[in-house]
Amino acid sequence: MKLTAMPIDFETGGKPIVILNKEDAESLGLHSSDRVRLKHNGNQIIAIVDITTKFATSGHAVINNEVVLKLKTKVGEKIDVEPAGAPESVMFVREKIRGGRLTHEKSRAIIEDVVEKHLSDIELSAFVTALNVYGMSMHEIEGITRAMIATGKTIKLPGKIVDKHGVGGCAGDTTSMVLVPTIAASGLTIPKTSSRAITSPAGTADKMEVLAPVELQLVDIKRVIRKTNACLVWGGTLELAPADDAFIKIEYPLGIDPLLLPSIMSKKKAMGSKYLVIDIPIGRGAKVKTVGSAVILANDFIELGKRLKIDVACGVTYGEQPLGQGIGPALEAREALLTLQGKGPPDVVEKVTYLGGILFEMVGKNNVDGKKYAMRLLKSGKAHKKMLQIIEAQGGNPKVRLSDLPIGKNSVDVLADKTGKVLWVKNGEVATIAREAGAPKDKGAGMFLYKKVGDSVKKGDKLFTIYSDNVHKLNSALKLAKQYEPTVVAKRLEDKMLLEKVPEKIHHKKLFMLER
């Protein structure tokens, strides 16, 4: 059937969409979410069908930007529209929905069609849900990981490539910002590609962007690495494992994360990592709750690493509260610089040297105690000097001062209403409050924590300060803080025996932690 093209400026995350009038769809025997092949002047594309009775009149086809770019068509030109069958990968998705197992070949077919946008959102949601319900064998995890690597770009860098990744769940985690220059100061190469925030108040890329540009092209990243042995950049421009972006868009609204291992390990393999330390924070409010769960996850990372020829070690770390004191891009960037200057919070220093020590011992660096070696690099100022070199190489100001960093111009203090000790600082609630204040888009928004677990508190003491450039958002964050009470204070443990009441009227959606 020939229809008149009606291009319209809307994007759907790269997915080709055509909107047909109900009469035309019925003539072609089509239903919503069916596929059609669109052709114009020798160009063709498979698109997903939406159906309307008014938006597109009979004889016309409304097409989105992705279709226009592929077909190179203009308003009023004729395009051929014909039904197209579902790709073979849909059959493999259905097998997984029924509890079947995926071979490497089937995984490759699914991932290829995910990247090419051949699967509808319904099919993709069903696949991700099936993975979450039935789980995956290590053979399946390996197959999906290899398929994600094969359908993206890979980068070859000289030297012994090492890397670090955290599974997330711990607010205010500046580990990468301090660890990367510490490792690079030893002469090892650590090309750190990081995400922007998905659910947290600040991804590593958001924090680093306060100090230097992070959206670098590959040629610039290689230049930075040659000069400094490291980089701290956003991975979104590199097209490493592009299927992961499609999966994240499904995982987040569903509140599930079945593709954690393939997502992380595919990107590390694509960057050429040979040695990798994984940080797994555990505790109430963290993504991983218990040591037992962390050990199971760690063993899976190690086994997958063996199959991919990556030497993996995991550090199970304390995640009962946010790391450090700053929550939000500028506040965390400030804290990272303070730590590199030897003035940082003790928990940040401890975690950085602990994880750095694991990496140093993995590669046999200097045959010394890895943690002590990491501490020497930090205390000597070599790590700080390296960070300034990285900032300069990425286009930032190497003479940056803490006073240069943009902290929110509006603030409000939250005070303790009782005397006692801090029993718990809730990660998820802290993250949600900081985001309500405007982080990460507002670089200066967030929270600064004055009291952490075990600290003594007197009535009237400052528990934390909320920052924002927007007064409305600041008030909204304050309201949320009063509702959540993220800092739990009591005289004795038994005074706070009730931690949650279920069911309870929910005033605000709690955060599902999904970080890459």
N, C-alpha and C positions, 0 to 999 in steps of 0.2 A: 504494500500500500504506500502510495506517495502522499506525504503530508507536508504542509508548509511550516518551515522552521520559525519558531518564536523564541529566540535566545532571551534569557533573563539573567540578570546579575545576582546569582546566589550560589553559595558554595556548600558542599555537603561532605567536607572532610576528604575530598578527592574521589568520591564515589559518583560515577556517571548516572544521572537521573533524567528520565523523560516523563513528562506529564501528558497523558492522553485523555481526550474526551471519552466519556463512558460509551457512547455509540461506536466510536472507532475501535475502542478496546474490545467491545463485544464482537464486532465484525472480525477481529483478528483472533478471537478466542482467548483473550488475555484477562488476567486478574491482577490486582495489586501485588507487587513484589515479584511478578514474573519478569523474565528477561526478554529483551528484543535486540535485534541487530540493526543498527542504524548505519546507513551508507550515504556518502555524498562525494562525488567527484573522485572516486577511487579510494577514499578514506572510509574506514568503518570502525565501529566501537560497539561493545556490548553494554547495554544500559539497563538499569532497574526501573520498572514501570510503577508510576503512581497514576491514579485515575480520578477524574473530576467531572462534574456536570456543568460547571460554570467557568472555571479558571481558564480552561482551554476549550475553544469551540470546535465543533466537528470539522475535520479537515486540517487541523493544526496540531503541532507538537511543541510543547514548551520544553526547552532543553536548558540545562545548567552550564556553568562555565567550563566544567570538565569536558562535556560533550562538544561544546563550541570549539575549544582548543584542538581537540582531536579531529573533528570533521572539517574544520576551517570553513564553517558556514556562516551566512549572514541572514538577517531578518528577511523573510519572504522567499528565500530559496527553498526548493523542494528537496526533501530527503526521503530515502526509502526506509520503510519500517517493516520488519518481518519478525515473527516469533523466533526465539532462540532457546534451545533446550538448556537445562541446568548443566553446569560443568560436572565432570566426573567426581570432583571432590565433594559435592553435596552428598553423594552416596556414602562416602567415607565418613562424613559428619554424622549421617544417620546411623551408621554402624556404631560410632562412639556413643550416640544417644541411647542405643540399646545395650550399652555396656561392653562393646567389643574392644579389641586392642588394635592399635595402629601400627602398621609396619613403617619403616623409614620411607618407603615409596609413597605410601598414602599420606604420611605427614608432609612430605615434600609437595604433593599435589595440593593439599589444603593450604599450606603456607604460601605457595605461589599464587593461588587464587585470592588469598587475603591481600597480598601485596598489589595484585592487579585490580583489586576492587571488584572481583567477580562474584563475591558472596554478599547476600543481602544482610542487613543488620539483624534480621530474625535468625538467619542461618548462623551468623557469627555468634550471636547471643546463645543460641542452642549449643554450639560447640564448646564455648567457654564454660557454660553451665554443666555440660556433660563431663568436662575435665574435672570440674570441682566436685561433682557428685561421685563419680567413679574413680577419680584419681588416675595417676599414670604410673606405669612400670618404669624402671630406669631406662629400659630399651626405648620406650615411647618418649621419655624426656630427652634422651639423646637424639632421637630422630627429629623431634621438633626443633631442638637447639641447632642441629646441623642444617636443617632447612632454613631457619631464620638467618643463619650465617650466610648460606649460599645465595639467598635472595637479597642480600644487602652488599654494601661495599666492605672491603677489607683493607687494612692499612699496614704497610711494612715499614718498620722503623729499625735502625741499627741499634746494637747493644743488647744488654740483658734487661728485658722489659718486665717491670713489676707493677702491681696495681693494688688498690684497696677498694672495697665496696662495703657499704652498710645496708642491711636489709630494711632499715627505717624503723620508725616507731618511737624514737627518742627526740623530743623537741629540743631545739637549740644546739644540735650536734654540729660543732665546728671542726670535727676531727680531720676531715679531708683538707680543710684550709690550712691546718697546721702540719699535718702529716706529710703532705706532698712536698713542700719545701725542705722538710727535715730529711726525707728520703733522697731528694735530689741533691742535697748538700753533701751526701756521702759519695756521689758519683754515679749512682744508679739512675736509670731512666724510668720515669713514672708519668706517662701521658694520661692525665686524669680528665676523662670526659664525663660530664655530670648532667643531671636533669635539672630542669626548673621545677618549682614546687608543683605537685599534683594535689596533695591535700595538706602539706605542711605549710608553716608560715614562710619558709625559705628553703629552696633547694640550694645545693652548693653553687650552681651557676648564678642564682639570684644574689647570693652573698658576694661572690667574686666580682660580679658586675658593678658592685659599689666601688670597687678598686680599679677595675680595668675592663675593657671590652671582652666579651666571652663568645660572641657570635663570629668566630673566625673561620675562614675557608681553609681547606686542607693544606694548601701550600704555605699559608701563614702559620698554621699549627706546627708543621714540620720545621719551619724556621725558628719558632719559639723553642721547640724541643732541642734543636741543634745547639742553640745558644745557652739554654738553661738546664737541660736534662729533664724538663718537666713542662706541663701546661695545666691550667685549670680552666676548661672551656665547656661551653654548652655542646652536647652531642647532637642536637637536633639538626645541624647543618650538614652532618657527615653521612646521613643515610645508612647508619649501622643498624642492622636488623630492623628494617622499617615496618615489619609486621607487628612489632611490639606496640607501636603507636595505635594501631587499630584495636589491638587487644585491650589496651589501657582504657580506651573510650567505652568499652563494654564492661570491663571489670569494675571500674569506679562506681557507676550507678547501681550495679548489682551488689556491691559490697563484698566481692570475692577476689581472690588473688591466686588462681591455680597455676599461673605461668611464671611464677617468681624465678625459679631456677633457669629455665630457657631464656628469659628476658635478660637476666644479669650475665649469664655465662656466654651467651651468643655475642654480646657486645664486647666482652673482655677478649674473647677469641678473635673477634674481628680487628681488635686493636693490637693483636700480636702478643698479648700478655703471656709470660712464661711462669711467673710466680704471682700468686694472688692471696691476699688475706681478706677474709670476710668477717665483718663485725656483726654479731648477732646480739643486740640488746634484749634483755629479758626482764619481765616484771609486770605488775599490775599496770595497765594502761599502755604497755608496749605491744608491738605486733606479736611477739613470741612471749608466752606467759611463764613457761617453766624451763628449768635446766634440761629436763628430759626431752621436751619438744625441741629445744635448741640443739641438743646432741644429735637427734634424728635428722634435723635439717642440715647440720654440719656434715654429717656422714654422707648425705645425698650430694652436697656441694663437692665434697672430696672425691666421691666416686665419679660424678660427672666430669670433674676436672681431669681425672685419670684417663677417661675415654677421649677427652679433647686434648690431651697432652699439656695440661696446665697443672702445675704443682699448687695445690690449694691447702691452706690452713685456715682455721676459724677461731676467732676469739669470742667467747661468750661473755658479754659485759653487763654491768649493772644498768638497768633501764627503769628503775622504780620512780625516776623523776627526770626532768630535763637535764641536759648536760650544760654545765656552766650557768651563767646568769642571764645572758642576752637571748631574746627570742625575736627574730625578725631580721631582714637582710642587713641593714646598717649596724644594728646592735650586735649581730653575730660577727660581721666583718671587723668591727671594732675590737671585739673580744679575741678574735683570731690574731690580730696584730699585737694586742697586749700580751697574749700568750707567747708569741714569737719574741717579744721583747723581754720575756722573763717575768711578766707581771700578771699572768693569767690565772684563772681559778684552778685549784689543785686537781679537781676531777678531770678537767680538760687535759692537763699535763700528764696525769696518770694514764688516761686512755690512749693518748697519742704515743707515749713512749712504750706502752704495753703492746699496741698493735704494730708500731714501728719495729719494736724488738723482735716480734714474730717474723716479720719480713726479713730483717737482717740475718737472723739465724737460719732462715730457709735458704738464703743465697750464700751462706757461709761468709758473710762480710767480716773481715778482719779476725775471724775466729775468737770473738769476744762475746761477753754477755750482751745480747741484742738490746735489751731495755736500757742498760747503762750507756751503751753507745748512742742510742737515740737521745737520751737525756743530755749527754755531752754536746751533741750537735745543737740541741735546743738552748742549753745554758751558755754555750760559747758565743752565741750570736750568729753562727754560720747559717742556721735555718732562716733567721730573720733576713740576713743579707740575701739569701737565695730567693726569698719571697719578693723582695724589692726588685730583684732582677727579673723575676717572672712577670711582675706587674708592669715593669718598663717594656719588656719584650712584647707583651700583649697590647701595648698602647696606653697604659695608665701612667700615673704620676709616681715615680719611685721615691719622691720626697713627701709622699702623703702623710698628713698628720691626723691624729684622732679627731681633732677639732674640725677637720674638713668633712667628716662623714655626716650625712644628713639625718639627724635624729628628729622625730616628729616634733613640730613646734607646739603642739597641744599635749598636755599630759594630766594624769590624775593618779593620786596615790591611793592604794587600798590598804587599810590598816587592820591590825588584828583586833578582834572583839573580845578576846580572852587571853589569859596567860597560860603558857604551857610549852610543849615542844612540837616541832613539825614532824608529823608521822608519815606524811605522804604528800607529794606534789604531782598532780594528775597530768600526765603527758598530753592525752587527747584533749582535755578541757583547756589546758594552756594554749595548745596549738589553735583551737577553735576561737578562743578569745583574741589571740594575736591576729588571726585572719579577719575577724570581725572589725578589728581596728584599722584594717586596710592592707596588711601584709599579704602577699609579697609585692603587690603592684606598687603600693606606697612603701618605698624603700626604708623610710624612717619609722614606719609603724611597727608596733610590737610590744613586748613587755620586758621589764628588767626585774629579776627576782632577787630580793634581799635575803630571804630565808629559804634554806634547803632542809632536807630530811636530817633530823637530829639536832637542829639549831634550837636554842632556847628563845622563847618569844614572850614579851610582856604586852599586856593590853595596850593598844595604841601604837605599837611598833609598825613600821612599814613592812608589809609582806611583799608587795610588788608595785611597780609603776607601769601604767599603760600609756603608750605614746601613739599619736596619730596626727596627721596634718588636717584631718577633717573632724570638726567638732561633733557632727552627727554620728559619725562612725565611732568616735571616742565614747560618746554617751551610750551607744548601743553595746560596745564592748564592756563598759562598766556594768551595765545591766546584766549582761551575760555572766560576768565575773561574780556578781552577787548571787546569781542563781546557781552557778556551778560550784562555788567555793573551792577553787583548784588547789589551794594550800590548806591541808587538813591539820588543824592544831588541837591538841588536847593535853591535859596534865598527865594522864596515864593512858596506856594503850586501851584498857578496858572502857575508858570514857568515850571512845569512838568505836564501839563494837559494831554499830550499824553503819556500814559503808554505803549501801544502796538500798532503796526501797523499790520493790517490783510488785505490781505495776505502779507506775508513778506518772503523773501528768507531765508530758514532754513539751517543753516550751521552745526547744531549739534542737535541730537535728545534730546528733553527735557525730563526730568526725570518724570516717572510715579511713584508716591509714594505708595509703598506697603510694609508695615511693620507689623511684628507680635511680 
